[in-house]
Amino acid sequence: MFLKTLSMALAFILLAAACCPAALAEDSSLYVKKVENLPEDFIFGMDASCVPALEKSGVKYYGFDGNETDVYKVLADNGITHIRVRIWNDPYDANGNGYGGGNCDLANAIAIGQRATQYGMKLLVNFHYSDFWADPGKQMVPKAWQGMEIEQKTEAVYQFTKESLEQLKAAGVDVGMVQIGNETNQFMCGEKIWFNIQYLMQAGAKATREVFPEALVALHFANPEKGDSYLTYAKKMDYYQVDYDVFASSYYPYWHGSLDNLTSLLTTIADTYGKKVMVMETSYAYTGADTDFTGNTIGDGSAVVKNYPYTVQGQANNLRAITDAIVNHTPAGIGVVYWEGTWISVGQNSWEENHALWEQYGSGWASSYAAPYDPYDAGKYYGGCAVDNQALFDATGHPLESLKVFRLMGQGNEIPVVADALEDVTLICDLNAELVLPETINAVMTDDSRQQIPVQWNLTDDMRQQMRDGGVAQYTITGQAGGMEARCDVSMVDYNYLTDYSFEEGGTGWVWTDLAHADELYVEDKATDSLTGSKHMHFWSAAQNSVEFTLEQTVTNLPEGKFRFAVSLMGGDAGNHEAYAYVKVDGQTVGTAPMTITSYGNWSEGIIPAFDHPAGAQVVVGVYVKCQGEGNGAWGKIDDAMLNSVK
């Protein structure tokens, strides 16, 4: 009797495991710390809009057993609860050629929705209300709606939303959430004022309530690092009484600030307005390499925030950290959606072969046929996938171990910790000093901790001499540590007599003098806007003629001799402006160098090539900026102030 009971119990356990893959205890090489308090109904979403176009291009997907299978089944088996799919109104030219990006029309959404529903997942419908990509940089009106007044466009949004959802419902698709607009940062469907935008949002919400009354209605915004903007968006939605359930945010850690900032903002919005909140888009690279002959948005040389190594484990650790932040630090948080984790290369042979597939099936981010509709972006840069190195499948369609993180977060998989990657080393060395490389390097462990391990550098005496004689330049030195390649980036520089030249210490030694009561003058921590390191001096002000200031440092340890001063500035919306670098010796200006403010990323360097410094004299170096502004507020960044001797 005991043996029979035991056999029945064992059979029941095996049956339960077969019916519930998420419950399987497996041997995984992925280290995953359990996310405490993870709700059973937490949304783990995956944007997988391009799959049909990729499959038409010859892409095949496989399960962890190595067998070819439906990718949506693989996603469902690994903890994905919702499939997010974008819908464009008419992503085709007059001859029926697709714009690319998956040619994501309604038919594509229905096909994906049926497959998602088949495997027990809900559809998260993402209406862009455009014929192609909609994001903070562009919100183009569909061709058929061009020239419409807001009343007509509102009715068009309502009818398009309702008819699309009715067709999804008729096809048996289980719709769990509907997103009204995509990254609508004060722009949507060609409209640029909230008074008009809110009508469109209301129309989309109304149609959703009528067709899928149980579905959640989400609004989606981007750039949470601009916290005041997020609070403004939520306030506007409340003021106009827009009907929605979820305030959703994009969060790409490369650009969007800290998780603490994100959770603080979303919690404030949830508490103030009674909304659910979630991360609607995120992703992370598992490699810095490109697999489809089209450059990637993120790579090893990208000037972005890199909180985790570009490894499979780093990808999983990033996703786990975001989930933990939404679950345990955002009380109203309901989910996290990964963006296009299935978008991989259509081939690895050549750009020419891939290009033909991208053009024919729309499996690249944009085809040349999109040029008339989107001439300034797709028309110039059409091509393949720029995020294939952020997918959760490799270039051959096999799932990465990181895909398991969705279901492992609920139970944890805290296996023995091993080294996963090495942190890069950055050194600045004076041309007249001896270059000393570190004897140890940080190994990034699979649990995201750091351990110091010995490193052996490939640096010869001849290389040392070449670097010393080569003047101001940058070098990369490689080495070995823990069986992995180590890297040290060395900048050979003239000795800089300024304190905190790139503001990494928070502006130590520098003094602002605000002459017109600007809204913002502070040290900003944002690597993408810095020349060196992650910090720089930042200024911004909304009103005209409210930007005027000096930024100075007094130098007291300068020896007698001849010196050079240089500093860099970039910004925008300056209008009529005056900006220059200057040097004062004992209170007298001995040199100035004009600078210009043009646009983001265009740095202007002010250089005073030589000035004399008598023994004992006091030197002040600085920047003067005055902007009238163009109505939207002048802004800018200051970085890399250099004071070097001149021979």
C-alpha positions as semicolon CSV with decimal commas, in nm:
position;residue;x (nm);y (nm);z (nm)
1;M;0,000;0,000;0,000
2;F;0,282;0,237;0,087
3;L;0,457;0,170;-0,247
4;K;0,132;0,224;-0,441
5;T;0,069;0,554;-0,261
6;L;0,425;0,666;-0,326
7;S;0,395;0,580;-0,694
8;M;0,072;0,775;-0,725
9;A;0,226;1,074;-0,551
10;L;0,527;1,063;-0,781
11;A;0,304;1,042;-1,087
12;F;0,106;1,343;-0,965
13;I;0,425;1,546;-0,916
14;L;0,551;1,458;-1,264
15;L;0,214;1,547;-1,417
16;A;0,209;1,884;-1,235
17;A;0,559;1,961;-1,356
18;A;0,465;1,876;-1,714
19;C;0,157;2,099;-1,701
20;C;0,337;2,387;-1,533
21;P;0,686;2,440;-1,681
22;A;0,747;2,736;-1,451
23;A;0,742;2,497;-1,157
24;L;1,018;2,279;-1,295
25;A;1,331;2,265;-1,083
26;E;1,613;2,265;-1,334
27;D;1,987;2,284;-1,358
28;S;2,044;2,639;-1,479
29;S;2,378;2,819;-1,502
30;L;2,197;3,149;-1,442
31;Y;2,238;3,302;-1,098
32;V;1,907;3,458;-0,991
33;K;1,833;3,599;-0,651
34;K;1,468;3,550;-0,558
35;V;1,248;3,859;-0,586
36;E;1,062;3,866;-0,259
37;N;0,690;3,950;-0,256
38;L;0,652;3,885;-0,630
39;P;0,273;3,873;-0,693
40;E;0,130;3,577;-0,880
41;D;-0,046;3,813;-1,122
42;F;0,261;4,027;-1,190
43;I;0,283;4,112;-1,561
44;F;0,594;3,984;-1,736
45;G;0,553;4,117;-2,089
46;M;0,750;4,072;-2,409
47;D;0,722;4,295;-2,713
48;A;0,749;4,045;-2,998
49;S;0,599;4,244;-3,285
50;C;0,856;4,150;-3,550
51;V;0,831;3,771;-3,524
52;P;0,611;3,710;-3,835
53;A;0,836;3,928;-4,053
54;L;1,145;3,752;-3,920
55;E;0,993;3,409;-3,982
56;K;0,910;3,509;-4,341
57;S;1,277;3,607;-4,372
58;G;1,384;3,255;-4,277
59;V;1,437;3,293;-3,902
60;K;1,371;2,980;-3,696
61;Y;1,331;2,964;-3,319
62;Y;1,418;2,681;-3,084
63;G;1,341;2,573;-2,731
64;F;1,593;2,496;-2,460
65;D;1,580;2,132;-2,572
66;G;1,732;2,235;-2,905
67;N;1,420;2,152;-3,107
68;E;1,255;2,401;-3,342
69;T;0,927;2,527;-3,197
70;D;0,688;2,821;-3,186
71;V;0,871;3,110;-3,022
72;Y;0,553;3,220;-2,844
73;K;0,539;2,881;-2,674
74;V;0,900;2,928;-2,563
75;L;0,808;3,265;-2,417
76;A;0,502;3,130;-2,237
77;D;0,696;2,833;-2,099
78;N;0,950;3,074;-1,951
79;G;0,714;3,298;-1,759
80;I;0,593;3,556;-2,010
81;T;0,230;3,648;-1,938
82;H;0,164;3,922;-2,196
83;I;0,276;3,974;-2,554
84;R;0,299;4,340;-2,649
85;V;0,238;4,418;-3,015
86;R;0,246;4,756;-3,185
87;I;-0,016;4,852;-3,443
88;W;0,053;5,107;-3,715
89;N;-0,234;5,233;-3,926
90;D;-0,092;5,181;-4,275
91;P;0,281;5,094;-4,285
92;Y;0,294;5,057;-4,663
93;D;0,368;5,280;-4,961
94;A;0,130;5,330;-5,255
95;N;0,261;5,011;-5,419
96;G;0,211;4,796;-5,110
97;N;0,576;4,785;-5,007
98;G;0,618;4,766;-4,631
99;Y;0,797;5,031;-4,427
100;G;0,977;4,771;-4,215
101;G;0,998;4,730;-3,840
102;G;0,782;4,422;-3,881
103;N;0,521;4,591;-4,104
104;C;0,308;4,602;-3,791
105;D;-0,045;4,646;-3,919
106;L;-0,363;4,506;-3,767
107;A;-0,333;4,175;-3,952
108;N;0,009;4,124;-3,796
109;A;-0,135;4,194;-3,451
110;I;-0,420;3,947;-3,502
111;A;-0,181;3,671;-3,611
112;I;0,042;3,732;-3,310
113;G;-0,256;3,763;-3,077
114;Q;-0,394;3,426;-3,179
115;R;-0,060;3,258;-3,116
116;A;-0,022;3,432;-2,779
117;T;-0,375;3,333;-2,675
118;Q;-0,309;2,974;-2,782
119;Y;-0,034;2,951;-2,520
120;G;-0,227;3,121;-2,242
121;M;-0,081;3,471;-2,276
122;K;-0,274;3,796;-2,304
123;L;-0,216;4,056;-2,573
124;L;-0,097;4,405;-2,481
125;V;-0,209;4,618;-2,776
126;N;0,016;4,914;-2,850
127;F;-0,154;5,170;-3,074
128;H;0,100;5,419;-3,216
129;Y;-0,161;5,616;-3,415
130;S;0,095;5,660;-3,689
131;D;0,191;5,473;-4,003
132;F;0,537;5,408;-3,860
133;W;0,743;5,447;-3,542
134;A;0,611;5,689;-3,281
135;D;0,845;5,798;-3,001
136;P;0,946;6,120;-2,820
137;G;1,132;6,236;-3,131
138;K;0,849;6,187;-3,380
139;Q;0,474;6,144;-3,366
140;M;0,374;6,153;-3,733
141;V;0,008;6,155;-3,828
142;P;-0,112;5,863;-4,047
143;K;-0,132;5,943;-4,418
144;A;-0,509;5,900;-4,421
145;W;-0,553;6,151;-4,138
146;Q;-0,328;6,427;-4,266
147;G;-0,499;6,765;-4,275
148;M;-0,775;6,664;-4,035
149;E;-0,897;6,908;-3,774
150;I;-0,886;6,783;-3,417
151;E;-1,256;6,691;-3,416
152;Q;-1,214;6,472;-3,725
153;K;-0,893;6,318;-3,595
154;T;-1,055;6,238;-3,260
155;E;-1,333;6,051;-3,440
156;A;-1,074;5,874;-3,657
157;V;-0,883;5,757;-3,348
158;Y;-1,204;5,630;-3,192
159;Q;-1,315;5,439;-3,502
160;F;-0,970;5,294;-3,574
161;T;-0,927;5,178;-3,215
162;K;-1,274;5,031;-3,191
163;E;-1,265;4,852;-3,526
164;S;-0,916;4,712;-3,458
165;L;-1,017;4,579;-3,117
166;E;-1,340;4,435;-3,255
167;Q;-1,142;4,239;-3,513
168;L;-0,902;4,114;-3,245
169;K;-1,199;4,005;-3,035
170;A;-1,365;3,834;-3,329
171;A;-1,041;3,643;-3,389
172;G;-1,053;3,508;-3,034
173;V;-0,758;3,710;-2,906
174;D;-0,741;3,759;-2,529
175;V;-0,662;4,130;-2,486
176;G;-0,544;4,222;-2,136
177;M;-0,425;4,580;-2,185
178;V;-0,451;4,854;-2,447
179;Q;-0,193;5,126;-2,479
180;I;-0,319;5,460;-2,616
181;G;-0,019;5,609;-2,792
182;N;0,349;5,527;-2,765
183;E;0,597;5,739;-2,564
184;T;0,367;6,040;-2,593
185;N;0,595;6,302;-2,435
186;Q;0,374;6,602;-2,510
187;F;0,329;6,489;-2,872
188;M;0,086;6,243;-3,027
189;C;-0,043;6,172;-3,377
190;G;0,087;6,505;-3,508
191;E;-0,065;6,707;-3,222
192;K;0,162;6,922;-3,005
193;I;-0,062;7,065;-2,732
194;W;-0,224;6,876;-2,446
195;F;-0,564;7,030;-2,513
196;N;-0,575;6,836;-2,843
197;I;-0,380;6,529;-2,731
198;Q;-0,622;6,458;-2,447
199;Y;-0,912;6,433;-2,693
200;L;-0,724;6,159;-2,882
201;M;-0,644;5,973;-2,560
202;Q;-1,005;5,995;-2,448
203;A;-1,122;5,857;-2,783
204;G;-0,887;5,559;-2,763
205;A;-0,989;5,487;-2,404
206;K;-1,359;5,510;-2,488
207;A;-1,325;5,259;-2,770
208;T;-1,129;5,021;-2,545
209;R;-1,389;5,033;-2,268
210;E;-1,661;4,950;-2,519
211;V;-1,491;4,648;-2,678
212;F;-1,278;4,508;-2,394
213;P;-1,426;4,651;-2,071
214;E;-1,203;4,428;-1,856
215;A;-0,880;4,536;-2,025
216;L;-0,654;4,792;-1,860
217;V;-0,601;5,122;-2,042
218;A;-0,240;5,244;-2,034
219;L;-0,072;5,571;-2,124
220;H;0,297;5,548;-2,205
221;F;0,574;5,805;-2,153
222;A;0,952;5,810;-2,178
223;N;1,255;5,983;-2,022
224;P;1,190;5,940;-1,649
225;E;1,526;6,106;-1,583
226;K;1,337;6,429;-1,652
227;G;1,127;6,397;-1,340
228;D;0,947;6,729;-1,359
229;S;0,817;6,634;-1,704
230;Y;0,667;6,310;-1,572
231;L;0,489;6,493;-1,294
232;T;0,358;6,741;-1,551
233;Y;0,225;6,462;-1,776
234;A;0,037;6,303;-1,485
235;K;-0,099;6,640;-1,376
236;K;-0,224;6,716;-1,727
237;M;-0,397;6,380;-1,750
238;D;-0,571;6,451;-1,421
239;Y;-0,665;6,806;-1,520
240;Y;-0,832;6,687;-1,839
241;Q;-0,979;6,382;-1,660
242;V;-0,838;6,138;-1,912
243;D;-0,977;5,790;-1,851
244;Y;-0,689;5,547;-1,796
245;D;-0,567;5,286;-1,547
246;V;-0,190;5,259;-1,591
247;F;0,081;5,525;-1,607
248;A;0,355;5,336;-1,794
249;S;0,717;5,433;-1,842
250;S;1,001;5,332;-2,067
251;Y;1,314;5,258;-1,868
252;Y;1,636;5,191;-2,056
253;P;1,914;5,208;-1,796
254;Y;2,163;5,335;-2,053
255;W;1,982;5,669;-2,072
256;H;1,699;5,694;-1,819
257;G;1,867;5,759;-1,486
258;S;1,856;5,558;-1,167
259;L;1,601;5,304;-1,052
260;D;1,559;5,505;-0,731
261;N;1,449;5,803;-0,938
262;L;1,211;5,588;-1,145
263;T;1,042;5,427;-0,844
264;S;1,015;5,758;-0,661
265;L;0,843;5,923;-0,960
266;L;0,605;5,634;-1,026
267;T;0,516;5,608;-0,658
268;T;0,441;5,981;-0,639
269;I;0,217;5,958;-0,946
270;A;0,040;5,646;-0,818
271;D;-0,020;5,796;-0,473
272;T;-0,134;6,132;-0,609
273;Y;-0,367;6,013;-0,882
274;G;-0,459;5,657;-0,783
275;K;-0,305;5,490;-1,088
276;K;-0,128;5,163;-1,143
277;V;0,226;5,198;-1,276
278;M;0,466;4,979;-1,471
279;V;0,774;4,965;-1,692
280;M;0,639;4,934;-2,044
281;E;0,974;4,903;-2,222
282;T;1,320;4,794;-2,116
283;S;1,609;4,588;-2,252
284;Y;1,978;4,522;-2,200
285;A;2,263;4,393;-2,416
286;Y;2,401;4,043;-2,368
287;T;2,695;4,119;-2,599
288;G;2,860;4,422;-2,748
289;A;2,886;4,250;-3,086
290;D;2,664;4,304;-3,390
291;T;2,518;4,000;-3,564
292;D;2,337;4,134;-3,873
293;F;2,578;4,384;-4,036
294;T;2,380;4,683;-3,912
295;G;2,526;4,892;-3,633
296;N;2,364;4,854;-3,292
297;T;2,221;5,126;-3,071
298;I;2,432;4,994;-2,784
299;G;2,780;4,844;-2,813
300;D;3,112;4,819;-2,635
301;G;3,214;5,171;-2,736
302;S;2,880;5,341;-2,667
303;A;2,895;5,645;-2,439
304;V;2,614;5,529;-2,213
305;V;2,562;5,419;-1,854
306;K;2,673;5,057;-1,823
307;N;2,547;4,928;-1,489
308;Y;2,601;4,564;-1,580
309;P;2,843;4,383;-1,812
310;Y;2,719;4,302;-2,160
311;T;2,680;3,932;-2,084
312;V;2,389;3,690;-2,057
313;Q;2,418;3,708;-1,677
314;G;2,444;4,087;-1,686
315;Q;2,129;4,101;-1,898
316;A;1,945;3,884;-1,644
317;N;2,075;4,082;-1,345
318;N;1,953;4,405;-1,501
319;L;1,605;4,266;-1,557
320;R;1,593;4,123;-1,207
321;A;1,691;4,460;-1,056
322;I;1,415;4,640;-1,248
323;T;1,158;4,381;-1,144
324;D;1,262;4,405;-0,779
325;A;1,235;4,784;-0,799
326;I;0,880;4,769;-0,936
327;V;0,770;4,493;-0,694
328;N;0,932;4,610;-0,371
329;H;0,986;4,983;-0,413
330;T;0,679;5,083;-0,615
331;P;0,364;4,980;-0,424
332;A;0,134;5,027;-0,724
333;G;0,370;4,853;-0,968
334;I;0,206;4,582;-1,177
335;G;0,459;4,471;-1,437
336;V;0,767;4,492;-1,656
337;V;0,774;4,450;-2,035
338;Y;1,090;4,360;-2,226
339;W;1,120;4,523;-2,566
340;E;1,160;4,303;-2,875
341;G;1,346;4,020;-2,704
342;T;1,284;3,805;-3,012
343;W;1,423;4,048;-3,273
344;I;1,735;3,875;-3,400
345;S;1,937;3,873;-3,721
346;V;1,779;3,735;-4,037
347;G;2,116;3,596;-4,144
348;Q;2,488;3,601;-4,078
349;N;2,630;3,575;-4,430
350;S;2,639;3,931;-4,563
351;W;2,475;4,272;-4,549
352;E;2,359;4,228;-4,908
353;E;2,167;3,908;-4,834
354;N;2,013;4,055;-4,522
355;H;1,925;4,381;-4,696
356;A;1,720;4,197;-4,957
357;L;1,522;4,026;-4,679
358;W;1,472;4,349;-4,483
359;E;1,335;4,516;-4,794
360;Q;1,110;4,228;-4,900
361;Y;0,964;4,129;-4,562
362;G;1,010;4,437;-4,344
363;S;1,230;4,250;-4,094
364;G;1,476;4,539;-4,050
365;W;1,399;4,847;-3,845
366;A;1,309;5,039;-4,163
367;S;1,306;4,976;-4,537
368;S;1,385;5,223;-4,811
369;Y;1,011;5,233;-4,889
370;A;0,955;5,431;-4,569
371;A;1,155;5,727;-4,701
372;P;0,863;5,931;-4,840
373;Y;0,675;5,903;-4,509
374;D;0,978;5,944;-4,282
375;P;1,249;6,114;-4,494
376;Y;1,466;6,247;-4,211
377;D;1,515;5,921;-4,022
378;A;1,413;5,604;-4,206
379;G;1,490;5,772;-4,537
380;K;1,853;5,819;-4,434
381;Y;1,925;5,527;-4,202
382;Y;1,704;5,239;-4,316
383;G;1,849;4,894;-4,257
384;G;1,848;4,599;-4,022
385;C;1,798;4,549;-3,652
386;A;1,986;4,782;-3,417
387;V;1,895;4,581;-3,106
388;D;1,980;4,221;-3,202
389;N;2,245;4,221;-2,928
390;Q;1,971;4,297;-2,673
391;A;1,750;4,003;-2,768
392;L;1,689;3,703;-2,541
393;F;1,773;3,466;-2,825
394;D;2,107;3,428;-3,000
395;A;2,161;3,499;-3,368
396;T;2,061;3,142;-3,461
397;G;1,727;3,157;-3,276
398;H;1,827;2,955;-2,969
399;P;1,710;3,099;-2,636
400;L;1,968;3,254;-2,407
401;E;1,986;3,136;-2,049
402;S;1,873;3,487;-1,949
403;L;1,523;3,412;-2,083
404;K;1,475;3,187;-1,780
405;V;1,504;3,484;-1,545
406;F;1,130;3,558;-1,572
407;R;1,030;3,234;-1,403
408;L;1,339;3,195;-1,187
409;M;1,278;3,527;-1,011
410;G;0,983;3,378;-0,825
411;Q;1,185;3,096;-0,672
412;G;1,545;3,207;-0,706
413;N;1,843;3,012;-0,836
414;E;2,123;3,111;-0,601
415;I;2,392;2,877;-0,726
416;P;2,766;2,914;-0,644
417;V;2,899;3,253;-0,754
418;V;3,165;3,270;-1,026
419;A;3,333;3,547;-1,224
420;D;3,124;3,668;-1,518
421;A;3,317;3,965;-1,659
422;L;3,593;4,214;-1,583
423;E;3,546;4,583;-1,522
424;D;3,738;4,807;-1,758
425;V;4,006;5,026;-1,601
426;T;4,040;5,395;-1,691
427;L;4,358;5,586;-1,609
428;I;4,477;5,941;-1,669
429;C;4,855;5,978;-1,674
430;D;5,067;6,291;-1,700
431;L;5,317;6,280;-1,988
432;N;5,594;6,360;-1,743
433;A;5,499;6,092;-1,490
434;E;5,557;5,717;-1,479
435;L;5,266;5,504;-1,595
436;V;5,165;5,262;-1,320
437;L;4,897;5,005;-1,399
438;P;4,698;4,834;-1,121
439;E;4,806;4,490;-1,003
440;T;4,446;4,375;-0,952
441;I;4,119;4,429;-1,134
442;N;3,754;4,402;-1,039
443;A;3,588;4,083;-1,151
444;V;3,211;4,118;-1,183
445;M;3,060;3,809;-1,026
446;T;2,738;3,640;-1,133
447;D;2,558;3,788;-0,830
448;D;2,677;4,136;-0,941
449;S;2,927;4,163;-0,657
450;R;3,293;4,260;-0,718
451;Q;3,608;4,069;-0,631
452;Q;3,964;4,183;-0,682
453;I;4,173;3,936;-0,882
454;P;4,535;3,960;-1,006
455;V;4,591;4,093;-1,358
456;Q;4,884;4,061;-1,597
457;W;4,912;4,350;-1,844
458;N;5,059;4,326;-2,193
459;L;5,276;4,638;-2,150
460;T;5,639;4,645;-2,269
461;D;5,909;4,906;-2,208
462;D;5,890;5,005;-2,575
463;M;5,517;5,069;-2,538
464;R;5,578;5,283;-2,230
465;Q;5,829;5,497;-2,417
466;Q;5,601;5,529;-2,719
467;M;5,315;5,651;-2,497
468;R;5,541;5,903;-2,325
469;D;5,677;6,036;-2,656
470;G;5,342;6,034;-2,834
471;G;5,208;6,348;-2,672
472;V;4,847;6,387;-2,567
473;A;4,670;6,071;-2,685
474;Q;4,460;5,776;-2,575
475;Y;4,570;5,413;-2,564
476;T;4,416;5,075;-2,484
477;I;4,626;4,818;-2,302
478;T;4,504;4,461;-2,275
479;G;4,588;4,189;-2,027
480;Q;4,465;3,867;-1,869
481;A;4,284;3,806;-1,543
482;G;4,088;3,502;-1,434
483;G;4,101;3,354;-1,784
484;M;3,939;3,664;-1,936
485;E;4,076;3,957;-2,132
486;A;4,133;4,268;-1,923
487;R;4,129;4,619;-2,066
488;C;4,278;4,946;-1,949
489;D;4,206;5,274;-2,131
490;V;4,488;5,522;-2,070
491;S;4,470;5,893;-2,147
492;M;4,813;6,055;-2,167
493;V;4,764;6,422;-2,077
494;D;4,951;6,735;-1,992
495;Y;4,939;6,802;-1,620
496;N;4,622;6,992;-1,541
497;Y;4,658;7,256;-1,268
498;L;4,282;7,277;-1,212
499;T;4,094;7,099;-0,937
500;D;3,812;6,867;-1,051
501;Y;3,861;6,952;-1,418
502;S;3,573;6,728;-1,536
503;F;3,346;6,783;-1,232
504;E;3,356;6,418;-1,123
505;E;3,408;6,536;-0,763
506;G;3,092;6,744;-0,772
507;G;3,247;7,076;-0,874
508;T;3,514;7,103;-0,603
509;G;3,701;7,431;-0,642
510;W;3,449;7,584;-0,882
511;V;3,225;7,882;-0,804
512;W;2,899;7,974;-0,982
513;T;2,795;8,338;-0,991
514;D;2,433;8,358;-1,104
515;L;2,368;8,698;-1,262
516;A;2,009;8,646;-1,384
517;H;1,846;8,389;-1,150
518;A;1,855;8,080;-1,371
519;D;1,629;7,787;-1,283
520;E;1,911;7,529;-1,277
521;L;2,285;7,558;-1,217
522;Y;2,437;7,239;-1,082
523;V;2,666;6,942;-1,142
524;E;2,473;6,681;-1,339
525;D;2,551;6,309;-1,338
526;K;2,473;6,190;-1,691
527;A;2,740;6,009;-1,889
528;T;2,573;6,061;-2,227
529;D;2,603;6,439;-2,186
530;S;2,964;6,439;-2,062
531;L;3,294;6,458;-2,245
532;T;3,488;6,284;-1,968
533;G;3,345;6,061;-1,697
534;S;2,977;6,093;-1,613
535;K;2,949;6,445;-1,469
536;H;2,951;6,801;-1,599
537;M;2,822;7,147;-1,511
538;H;2,461;7,191;-1,626
539;F;2,250;7,502;-1,676
540;W;1,890;7,556;-1,781
541;S;1,626;7,822;-1,744
542;A;1,277;7,854;-1,890
543;A;1,230;8,229;-1,920
544;Q;1,401;8,450;-2,173
545;N;1,703;8,647;-2,053
546;S;1,728;8,436;-1,738
547;V;2,059;8,268;-1,823
548;E;2,364;8,472;-1,732
549;F;2,642;8,343;-1,511
550;T;3,012;8,292;-1,459
551;L;3,182;7,969;-1,357
552;E;3,529;8,026;-1,210
553;Q;3,818;7,858;-1,036
554;T;4,100;8,040;-0,857
555;V;4,441;7,877;-0,896
556;T;4,698;7,942;-0,627
557;N;4,966;7,679;-0,691
558;L;5,065;7,784;-1,040
559;P;5,442;7,816;-1,098
560;E;5,595;8,094;-1,302
561;G;5,571;8,035;-1,674
562;K;5,344;8,026;-1,979
563;F;5,010;7,846;-1,971
564;R;4,715;7,739;-2,187
565;F;4,347;7,735;-2,078
566;A;4,071;7,542;-2,259
567;V;3,712;7,449;-2,170
568;S;3,420;7,294;-2,361
569;L;3,054;7,395;-2,387
570;M;2,747;7,257;-2,562
571;G;2,376;7,329;-2,542
572;G;2,069;7,450;-2,724
573;D;1,773;7,690;-2,746
574;A;2,017;7,973;-2,671
575;G;1,892;8,230;-2,921
576;N;2,107;8,540;-2,916
577;H;2,389;8,458;-2,679
578;E;2,739;8,547;-2,567
579;A;2,976;8,284;-2,431
580;Y;3,349;8,286;-2,381
581;A;3,633;8,142;-2,178
582;Y;3,859;8,385;-1,996
583;V;4,171;8,414;-1,783
584;K;4,245;8,681;-1,523
585;V;4,587;8,740;-1,368
586;D;4,577;8,948;-1,050
587;G;4,228;9,064;-1,145
588;Q;4,312;9,174;-1,497
589;T;4,169;8,987;-1,798
590;V;4,463;8,864;-2,006
591;G;4,276;8,647;-2,256
592;T;3,930;8,548;-2,382
593;A;3,810;8,287;-2,632
594;P;3,456;8,289;-2,780
595;M;3,232;7,981;-2,775
596;T;2,898;7,907;-2,941
597;I;2,587;7,718;-2,833
598;T;2,425;7,533;-3,122
599;S;2,266;7,194;-3,053
600;Y;2,291;6,875;-2,853
601;G;2,626;6,696;-2,891
602;N;2,800;6,982;-3,071
603;W;3,074;7,087;-2,830
604;S;3,244;7,425;-2,869
605;E;3,591;7,456;-2,720
606;G;3,718;7,789;-2,598
607;I;4,099;7,797;-2,610
608;I;4,331;8,065;-2,478
609;P;4,653;7,930;-2,627
610;A;4,908;8,109;-2,411
611;F;4,930;8,357;-2,127
612;D;5,213;8,455;-1,895
613;H;5,201;8,388;-1,523
614;P;5,449;8,585;-1,311
615;A;5,572;8,430;-0,988
616;G;5,325;8,477;-0,704
617;A;5,039;8,610;-0,919
618;Q;4,682;8,492;-0,866
619;V;4,512;8,328;-1,165
620;V;4,136;8,294;-1,219
621;V;4,003;8,090;-1,511
622;G;3,638;8,085;-1,604
623;V;3,344;8,076;-1,843
624;Y;3,089;8,350;-1,903
625;V;2,751;8,261;-2,056
626;K;2,456;8,486;-2,137
627;C;2,154;8,364;-2,339
628;Q;1,841;8,542;-2,449
629;G;1,679;8,204;-2,523
630;E;1,430;8,099;-2,791
631;G;1,119;8,080;-2,575
632;N;1,167;7,723;-2,455
633;G;1,454;7,797;-2,221
634;A;1,826;7,799;-2,290
635;W;2,030;7,505;-2,165
636;G;2,383;7,375;-2,178
637;K;2,668;7,165;-2,038
638;I;3,025;7,261;-1,947
639;D;3,303;7,003;-1,920
640;D;3,676;6,934;-1,946
641;A;3,842;7,252;-1,822
642;M;4,218;7,225;-1,881
643;L;4,502;7,447;-1,754
644;N;4,835;7,320;-1,887
645;S;5,187;7,454;-1,910
646;V;5,318;7,560;-2,250
647;K;5,680;7,491;-2,336
